[in-house]
């Protein structure tokens, strides 16, 4: 289905190397076209900028040693990414309490592991079905929570049983209990 790519940026293949562009750092013109349907040579519908980075990476020890042994970042320089964050702070002057800001009040400097892709000799990217392979856990409750991930996982395997000729004895979706917070 056509929608925004998932994960930590968009994977791009250019000049025989793979790169990931972090979603927050994509220029506005690319963000607006990231899910535009384009035609390829075989007249199949494709998505431009459709390959999201799920942050599920596997590296060889040799590769990691090569990158990590460059402590000064001379041979394998990595960009520093700026992340604007809501950073709690202690108000020592007035309230004498920890304040949790409602808007961004600070910056965090980060390195991203996917910036090493361009230094790899081999890189493989898998194109997967988002509904079957991706159930993030980012929040304690609601969307992208442990409960929503468990429900997605359970529903996937129920579909596989039916697809392969099986039947389910009780298909009243017991998972709905979790949505109401009545885990037994």
ZAPAPA-901671 format. One record per residue (C-alpha): x, y, z; residue in one letter; residue number from 0. Coordinates in steps of 0.2 Angstrom, whole numbers, always signed. Example, Ala and Ser with C-alpha at 12.3 -4.5 7.8 and 13.67 -1.06 7.14 Angstrom:
{node {+62 -22 +39} 'a' 0};
{node {+68 -5 +36} 's' 1};
//
This chain:
{node {+0 +0 +0} 'x' 0};
{node {+5 +18 -3} 'x' 1};
{node {+11 +27 +12} 'x' 2};
{node {+26 +35 +21} 'x' 3};
{node {+40 +23 +23} 'x' 4};
{node {+44 +16 +40} 'x' 5};
{node {+58 +16 +52} 'x' 6};
{node {+74 +27 +53} 'x' 7};
{node {+75 +35 +36} 'x' 8};
{node {+74 +31 +18} 'x' 9};
{node {+87 +19 +10} 'x' 10};
{node {+94 +25 -6} 'x' 11};
{node {+106 +16 -18} 'x' 12};
{node {+118 +27 -27} 'x' 13};
{node {+134 +24 -36} 'x' 14};
{node {+135 +6 -30} 'x' 15};
{node {+133 +11 -12} 'x' 16};
{node {+118 +11 +0} 'x' 17};
{node {+114 +27 +10} 'x' 18};
{node {+100 +31 +23} 'x' 19};
{node {+93 +48 +24} 'x' 20};
{node {+86 +51 +41} 'x' 21};
{node {+67 +56 +40} 'x' 22};
{node {+70 +73 +49} 'x' 23};
{node {+84 +78 +38} 'x' 24};
{node {+76 +75 +21} 'x' 25};
{node {+73 +91 +12} 'x' 26};
{node {+55 +96 +10} 'x' 27};
{node {+55 +92 -9} 'x' 28};
{node {+60 +74 -6} 'x' 29};
{node {+47 +72 +8} 'x' 30};
{node {+33 +78 -3} 'x' 31};
{node {+38 +65 -17} 'x' 32};
{node {+43 +51 -6} 'x' 33};
{node {+27 +41 -10} 'x' 34};
{node {+24 +46 -27} 'x' 35};
{node {+19 +32 -39} 'x' 36};
{node {+32 +31 -53} 'x' 37};
{node {+33 +19 -68} 'x' 38};
{node {+48 +8 -72} 'x' 39};
{node {+53 +0 -89} 'x' 40};
{node {+40 -14 -86} 'x' 41};
{node {+26 -2 -82} 'x' 42};
{node {+25 -9 -64} 'x' 43};
{node {+20 +4 -52} 'x' 44};
{node {+34 +8 -40} 'x' 45};
{node {+36 +20 -26} 'x' 46};
{node {+49 +33 -26} 'x' 47};
{node {+59 +34 -9} 'x' 48};
{node {+49 +19 -3} 'x' 49};
{node {+62 +9 +6} 'x' 50};
{node {+62 +13 +25} 'x' 51};
{node {+76 +8 +36} 'x' 52};
{node {+69 -3 +50} 'x' 53};
{node {+85 -2 +60} 'x' 54};
{node {+87 -21 +59} 'x' 55};
{node {+105 -23 +54} 'x' 56};
{node {+118 -36 +54} 'x' 57};
{node {+137 -32 +52} 'x' 58};
{node {+152 -43 +51} 'x' 59};
{node {+165 -42 +65} 'x' 60};
{node {+178 -37 +52} 'x' 61};
{node {+168 -23 +46} 'x' 62};
{node {+164 -16 +64} 'x' 63};
{node {+182 -18 +68} 'x' 64};
{node {+187 -8 +53} 'x' 65};
{node {+175 +6 +56} 'x' 66};
{node {+178 +7 +75} 'x' 67};
{node {+197 +6 +74} 'x' 68};
{node {+196 +23 +65} 'x' 69};
{node {+194 +32 +82} 'x' 70};
{node {+198 +49 +74} 'x' 71};
{node {+185 +47 +60} 'x' 72};
{node {+198 +51 +47} 'x' 73};
{node {+196 +36 +35} 'x' 74};
{node {+178 +33 +39} 'x' 75};
{node {+170 +50 +44} 'x' 76};
{node {+152 +49 +50} 'x' 77};
{node {+141 +64 +51} 'x' 78};
{node {+134 +71 +67} 'x' 79};
{node {+115 +72 +67} 'x' 80};
{node {+106 +86 +77} 'x' 81};
{node {+91 +80 +86} 'x' 82};
{node {+79 +93 +94} 'x' 83};
{node {+72 +85 +110} 'x' 84};
{node {+62 +89 +125} 'x' 85};
{node {+75 +87 +139} 'x' 86};
{node {+68 +87 +157} 'x' 87};
{node {+78 +99 +168} 'x' 88};
{node {+78 +103 +187} 'x' 89};
{node {+72 +121 +191} 'x' 90};
{node {+84 +125 +206} 'x' 91};
{node {+79 +144 +207} 'x' 92};
{node {+60 +144 +207} 'x' 93};
{node {+50 +128 +208} 'x' 94};
{node {+64 +116 +215} 'x' 95};
{node {+56 +102 +204} 'x' 96};
{node {+60 +93 +188} 'x' 97};
{node {+52 +101 +173} 'x' 98};
{node {+46 +91 +159} 'x' 99};
{node {+45 +103 +144} 'x' 100};
{node {+30 +103 +132} 'x' 101};
{node {+41 +108 +117} 'x' 102};
{node {+59 +105 +112} 'x' 103};
{node {+71 +115 +123} 'x' 104};
{node {+88 +107 +118} 'x' 105};
{node {+98 +97 +106} 'x' 106};
{node {+106 +81 +106} 'x' 107};
{node {+121 +76 +95} 'x' 108};
{node {+120 +59 +88} 'x' 109};
{node {+129 +46 +76} 'x' 110};
{node {+118 +34 +67} 'x' 111};
{node {+124 +16 +63} 'x' 112};
{node {+116 +17 +46} 'x' 113};
{node {+129 +30 +41} 'x' 114};
{node {+142 +16 +40} 'x' 115};
{node {+133 +8 +25} 'x' 116};
{node {+142 +18 +13} 'x' 117};
{node {+159 +10 +19} 'x' 118};
{node {+153 -8 +17} 'x' 119};
{node {+160 -19 +3} 'x' 120};
{node {+143 -29 +2} 'x' 121};
{node {+126 -23 +8} 'x' 122};
{node {+109 -32 +5} 'x' 123};
{node {+92 -24 +7} 'x' 124};
{node {+77 -34 +9} 'x' 125};
{node {+60 -27 +3} 'x' 126};
{node {+47 -33 +15} 'x' 127};
{node {+28 -32 +17} 'x' 128};
{node {+26 -19 +31} 'x' 129};
{node {+10 -27 +38} 'x' 130};
{node {+19 -44 +40} 'x' 131};
{node {+36 -38 +46} 'x' 132};
{node {+35 -22 +56} 'x' 133};
{node {+27 -19 +73} 'x' 134};
{node {+37 -6 +82} 'x' 135};
{node {+37 -4 +101} 'x' 136};
{node {+40 +14 +105} 'x' 137};
{node {+26 +19 +117} 'x' 138};
{node {+20 +11 +133} 'x' 139};
{node {+2 +10 +128} 'x' 140};
{node {-9 +13 +112} 'x' 141};
{node {-1 +13 +94} 'x' 142};
{node {+17 +6 +93} 'x' 143};
{node {+16 -2 +111} 'x' 144};
{node {+20 -20 +117} 'x' 145};
{node {+1 -24 +116} 'x' 146};
{node {-1 -17 +98} 'x' 147};
{node {+14 -27 +92} 'x' 148};
{node {+8 -43 +101} 'x' 149};
{node {-9 -41 +92} 'x' 150};
{node {+0 -38 +75} 'x' 151};
{node {+11 -54 +78} 'x' 152};
{node {-4 -64 +83} 'x' 153};
{node {-15 -59 +68} 'x' 154};
{node {-1 -62 +56} 'x' 155};
{node {+1 -80 +62} 'x' 156};
{node {-18 -83 +62} 'x' 157};
{node {-18 -77 +44} 'x' 158};
{node {-4 -90 +40} 'x' 159};
{node {-14 -104 +48} 'x' 160};
{node {-29 -100 +38} 'x' 161};
{node {-19 -97 +22} 'x' 162};
{node {-11 -114 +24} 'x' 163};
{node {-28 -123 +26} 'x' 164};
{node {-30 -123 +45} 'x' 165};
{node {-44 -117 +55} 'x' 166};
{node {-45 -108 +71} 'x' 167};
{node {-56 -115 +85} 'x' 168};
{node {-59 -98 +93} 'x' 169};
{node {-57 -83 +82} 'x' 170};
{node {-67 -70 +92} 'x' 171};
{node {-50 -60 +93} 'x' 172};
{node {-45 -62 +112} 'x' 173};
{node {-32 -49 +108} 'x' 174};
{node {-46 -36 +110} 'x' 175};
{node {-45 -39 +129} 'x' 176};
{node {-27 -31 +129} 'x' 177};
{node {-34 -15 +121} 'x' 178};
{node {-45 -13 +136} 'x' 179};
{node {-31 -16 +148} 'x' 180};
{node {-38 -32 +155} 'x' 181};
{node {-24 -44 +153} 'x' 182};
{node {-26 -60 +162} 'x' 183};
//
